[in-house]
Amino acid sequence: MPESFVNPAAKHRAVANAVVYSRSPDSKKNGQPSLGRPSSLSYATVLALLGLGFGISVGLPLVDGTSTEFHGPGGPAMFFGSLTGLAGTYLALVMVILAARLPALERMVGQGWVMHWHRRLAPYPIALILIHTVLLSFAYAAAAKTGVLHEFSTIVATFPQMITATIAFGLMMLVGIVSIRQIRQYIKRESWWLLHLTLYVALIISFAHEIVLGPSFVKHPLTQLLWSAAWILAAVLILTYRVLVPLYRTLLYQLEVEEIRPEGPGVISIICKGKHLEQLRVAGGQFFEWRFLAPGLWWQAHPFTVSAKPTPPTLRLTVKEVGDFSRALATIPIGTKIAIEGPYGSFTTHHRLRDRSLLIAGGIGVTAVRPLLEDLPKKAKPVVIVRASSATELTLREEIERLALEKGGSVHYLIGPRSKVSLDAIGKLVPDIKKRDVFLCGSEEFVGAVTSALHALKVEPGSIHHEAYSL
């Protein structure tokens, strides 16, 4: 059984090569009301709108098609080829809108939900467009009574806008292949990100062939107008919220590197100096996409959590060195200008359902937990559990202990190898865990393991809020 210590300066005893200790002052019960989660009505409304759009898209071939065409040579392949093409393109449109980071949408359903569905939808547009290409090749080959490969080359060479559509198809397939988890793990994040951007190029250059060749659009000016308007709207949203708004905020806050501070083995804090930071509305647990305008780094944007609420004129992020980019940050020149995009993220105290909270951090996950503590009300009595392989990896330890004590809470550390530290200790350290919201942050593996442990402890799924860090 792990031991707990009221005085963290006391000598720590190891139990099965794992150490647990805590700080727990007495404090009065907190009566702060919870702020709530996005309503189920918000989810239902968004899903209904997406479903309506999908129904209209796949319904176009049903309205436009005729029984004569369906029963002709290659008719079924032509029909289902058109159906899968429209379905795949509509889902691609939805993915673009989800990636636009619309503030209204993220307020309604949460940024985590938005990006979750962006990732979940990713395979389907590519798969449907692949099926669309194969079916139409078979359909035209059957109608022309030629081989499929021969007919495919004829389509590409003679049909309008098909050369650019074929290039777009190749780009989509390439991105789909490298996005497979078993392949992506061998590709640097920067390379994958650049390749991922080519999807926008593919969607742009493939649009013309949809209008001039799609049976649901040819000689149908109304559907052409509505389809074009939908894609123009998506482009405007991307341009506004992924380019113009970040550019405005970058120019407004004028952030630059003021100090680089070592926090532990392989961990640094970057202190940024800027202007008008009192206007920066960022909640604890949120992150920015940071672009450091230094040689070799300016073209890359990486997500890092703000590890402390802004204290004008400074803002801090804390980074663990896990790749080429993060390692290079330790040596960037003082005064380097910074472009930002954000803040993003729904891993905040705004989703509390209860008065009291349990905050669990694995490794560098403390960078999100630390500012969460700042946003909790006084006398909130938070319990913080930090997991680390060794005591030297306890980043921001003194700050977390100070903030927890100020809120009338306690801090516990689970230290030791994974094989020696049991997550069962969580239930023993927090007997009232079912009465608390749980905020969980760390690696994907850690978040998954702790979530399973929480489910075993019968913690309500709606009370578990998590943020997983991945490369």
N, C-alpha and C positions, 0 to 999 in steps of 0.2 A: 504494500500500500504506500502511495506517495505521502510524504510529510509536508505540512504547511508551517511556515514560520511567520510570526507577527512582525518580527524585526528582520528586514532583509539583510542587515549588516551582520546578523548572527551567522555562525558557521553552518553551512548547508551540508546536510547528510545525503548521500547518494543511496537510492533504493533501486536495486537491479540496474545500476548504471544510469538511472534517470533521476533528475532532481526536480522537485516542485517546491516553490516557496511563495509566500503571499504577504500583502500588506493590507490590513483591514481595520480602519478606524470605526468607531460607533458614529451613527448619524441618524437623523430623523427621517421618517417616511416621506417620500416625495409625492406630491399630489399633482404634478405637471400632467396636463391632458395630452393624449397621443395625437399625432397629426394625421394618421390614416394613410391608406394606400389608394392607388387609382381604383375607381369603382368598377364593378363588373359591367355596368352599363357602358363604360368607355370601351372595354374590350369587345363587348357585343356589337357596339356601333361600328368600330373599325373593321371587325370581321365581316359584318353584314355588307359594308361598302365594298370591301375587297371581293366578297363572294358575288355581289351584284355585278361588278365589273368583269369577273371571270365568266359568269353566266352569259353576259352579253357577248363577250369575245368568242366563246365556243358556240354560241347560238348563231353567229353570223353564217357559218357554212350550212347550218340546218335551214335557214331562211333562204339562202341564195341557191343552194343545190336543188337539183331536180331529179326525179326518179329515172329519167332517160339517161342523164349523165352518170348516175350511180350504177346503172346496169350495163353501161357501155364498156368497151375494152379499157381496162385499168381504172374503171370508175370507182370501186371501193378504195383502192390505194390513193386515188386522187382526192376523194372525200376526206379520208382520215389523214392524209398528208396535209391538207388545208387546215383541218381541225387541230392537229398537233402543232402546226406552225403558229396558228393564232394563240393557242394556249401557252406555248413556250414563250412567245414574244410578250404576251400580257404579263406573265410571271416575271420576265426580265424587266418590264416596266415597273412592276411592284418593287422589285429589288432595288432599282435606281431610286425610287421615291423613299424607300426605307433607308437607303444610304445617304440621303440628303440631310439627315439629322434635323428634321423639322421640329422646332421647339414645341409647337402645339401638339404634335403627335407624341413626342416624348413625355410631355406633361400628362397626356391622357392615359397612356398605357405603360410608360416607363421606358427609359433608354435601353435597359437590359432586354426587355421584351422585343423592342424594335430590332436590335442587332441579333438577338437569338433567331428571329424569323428570317432575317436577311441571310444568315448562315444556313438555316434549315432549308430554305427555298433554293439555294444555290445549285444543287445538282439537277433540279427538275427542268429549268429552262434549257439547259444544255442538252439533257437527255431528250426532251421533246423536239428540240430543233434538229437533233441528229436523226430521230425517227422521221421527222418531216422530210428531211433531205432524202433519206433512203426510200420512203414510200413514193414520193413524187418521181424519183428516178425510175422506179418500177412502173409507175403509172404511165409515164410518157413512153417508156420502152414498150409496154404492152400495146399502147395506142399506135406506135410507129412500127411495131413488130420487129424491133431490133434488140441487140444486147443492152444490158443495163449500163455497163461501163461506156459503151459507144454512145448511148443516148445521153448519159451524164456529161460527156465531153461536148456533145452537140449543144446541150442546154447552156453550158458555161460559155461556149464560143459564140452562140448566136442570139440568145435571149437577152433583152435589154437589162442592164444593171447587174448581170449575173457574175461578172468577173469580180466586182467589188463584194458582192454577196458571198462568193466562194472564199475570198480572202477573209471576210468576217467570220465565216464558218470555221475556217482553219484556226483563227485566233481563239474562238470560243472553245474548240476542242482542246487546244493546247493548254488554255487556262484550266479547263476541266480536269485534264490529266494531272497537271502539276499540283492541283488542289487536293488530290487524294492524299489522305493523311500519311500513308506509308511512303509517299514520294515527297510530300511537302517538308517532312522533317529533315530532309537532306538539303533543303534550299534555304539560303539566307533570307531573313524577313525582308530586307531591302529589295532583293531580287524578285521575291514573290510579289511584293507590293507594286513594283514597276510593271510586272507582267499582268497583274490584276487590273491595272489602269487601262490596259489594251482592250478590255471588255467594253469600255466606253467608246473607243475607236470602232470596234466591231459593230456595236449597236448603231452608231451614226452612219457608217458606210453601208449597212445592210438595209437601212430604212427605205431607200428609194425603190428597191426591188419588191418590197411588200406592196407599195402603192400601185406600181405599174404592172405587176403580175398577179397579185392576189385576187382570186375570183370574187371575194367579198368586197373588193375595193374598185376593181375595173368597172367603169361605167356606173359607179355608185358614189356620186360626189358627196353625199351626206356622210357616209362612213369614212370616206377619205378625210373630210374636214374634221370629224370627231377624233379619228385616230391620230391625225397630225397634231391637233390641239393637245391631246393627252401627252404626246411625246415632247412637244414644245414646253408644256407646263413642267414636265419632269426636268428638262434641261434648264429652265429658269430657276427651279428650286435648287438644283445642284450648284448652279452658278452663284446664286444668292447666298446660300448657307454654307457652302464649302469653299467659296472663293471670296466674295465681296464682304461678307460679315467678318470672317477671320482677318481679312486685310484691314478693315476698319479698326478692329480691336488691336491688331498689331501696331498700327500707326497711333492709336489713342494711348496705349499703355507704354509703348517704347521700352520694352524690357531689354536688359542687357545683363551679362554675367558680371556680378560684383565680387563673388568669392566662391572658391571651391573648397569644401571642408570635408576631410576624411571622417567617416562615422564608424568604421570598423573594417575588417578584412573584406576588400572588394566592394565596399559601399561608400558612396560619397553623397554629400548634399551640395546642391548648386543654389547659391543665394542670388536671386535676381533683383535688380534695381529697376524701378519704373516710375511712371507718372500716373496720376489719377487712379491709383489702386484702391482708393476708398470707394470707387464706383464699381469695382469688380465684384460681381455677385457669384461667389463660388461656395458651395456647401462642402463640409467635410466629407471625404470619400470620393469626391469628383476628380476628374483628370483633364488634362489638356493634351492635344497633339502638339509636341514641341519641335520646332525646326530651328536649329542653331546655325546661324548664317556664317559659318566658317568654312574654309576650303575643305572639300571632301565630305562635308556634312550637310551643306545647305539644301541639297535636293531630297533629303530624307526627313520624314516626319514620324516621330515615335510617341506613343502614349505613355505618360508618366503622371502618377497621382501627385497632387499638391500635398506635401507632407505636413503642412501647417497652414492655418488660415492666414490670409495676407495681413501683414503688419506694415502698412504704408510707411515708407516707399519700397518695401521689400516683399518678395514672394519666394518660397522655397520649394524645391522638389528634391527627392532623395532617390538615388539610382543605385541598383546593384549591377555590377559589371558581369554580364552574361554573354555578351556578343561584341562584335567589332565596334558597333556604334556606341554602346554604353561604355566600353573601355576607353574609347577616344574622348569621351566627355571629361575624363579626369585630367586631360592635358589641354583643353581648349583655352585660348587666351582670355584673360580678364578683359571685359569690355565688348566681348562678342555679342552682336545683336541677336535677338530671338524673335521669331515669328510664332504666333500661337493660334490654335484653333480649339474652341471650346468656351466654357467648360462643358464636359459631357459626364454622363453617368448617373444612375439612379441608386447607387449604393450610398444612401444618405439616411440621416435620422428622420427625414420627412415621412418615411414609411413605417415608423413605429406604430404598433398596435397597443402596446402596453407601456406602463410607466417605467418599468425597469428593463435593462438590456444586458445581454451577455455578448462581449466582443471577443472573437477568436481570430488570431493572426498566425499564419505560418510563414516564417522567414521574413521576406521583404514585404509581406502583407501588412506589417506594422505601419507602413507609410500611409495606408488608408485608415487604419484603426486609430492612429494618433489624432488626426483632425476630427474624426467622428466624436471622440471624447470631448473636444472643444464645443461641439454643437449640442451635446446633451445638457438638459437643464440642471441647475444646482440641486443637490440632494437626490440625484438620480440613482445613486448607489449602483453604478455599473460594476460588473465583474469582467475583468480582462484576462484572457488566457493567451499566452504567447508560446509558440512551439519553435524550438531551435535545436540544432544538432549539438551545439556547444555554447557555453556562456559567452564566448567572444562574438557570436552572431546575434546577440541581443541589441539590435539597432534601436536607437532612440529610447533606450530603456529608462533613463532618468526622467525624460519628458513624459512618458506614459505613466510612470509611477506618480509623478507630481499631479498630473491632470486627474488621474483616477482618485487620488486622495482628496483633491479639491471638490470632487463630485460626491464624496462620501463612499467611494467604492474600494475595490481590492484588485490586486494584480497577482496572477499566478503564472509561473514559468514551468513548462514541460521541456526538460533538457535531456538529450541523449539520443542514441541511434534509433532509427525507426523500429528496428527489431526489438528494442528494449522498452520503448515508451508506448503504453497502451492508451488509446483514446477513451477507454472506459473511465479514466480518471476524470473526464469532464463531468459526468453525472455525479461523481462523488464530491467534486469541488463546488458544484452548483446544485444543491438539493432542490432549489425552487426553479429549476430550468424551464419547466413547463409554463411558468408564469412570466417568462421573459421573452422579449424579442432577441433573436440571435443574429448578429452580424458577423459574417465569416469571410475571411479574405486570405488568399495564398495561391499556391500553384494549383493547376487543375486537379492533379492527383490528390493534393491535400484537401481541397474543397470537397472532392468526391468522397474521400474517406470519412471526413468529419460529418458530412451530410448523412451518410449511411449510419454513423454512430448516433446522430441526433434522431433519426427516424426510429432507431432501436430504442431510444429513450422516450418515444411517443411524443416528441415535440411536434406541434402542428406545422405542417409544411408552409402555411401562410405566414408563420412567425420566423421563418428562416430566410434571411436576406444574404446573398453571397456575391462575391466578385472574384473570378478566377483569373490569375495572370498566366498568359501563355506566350510563347515566342512566336 
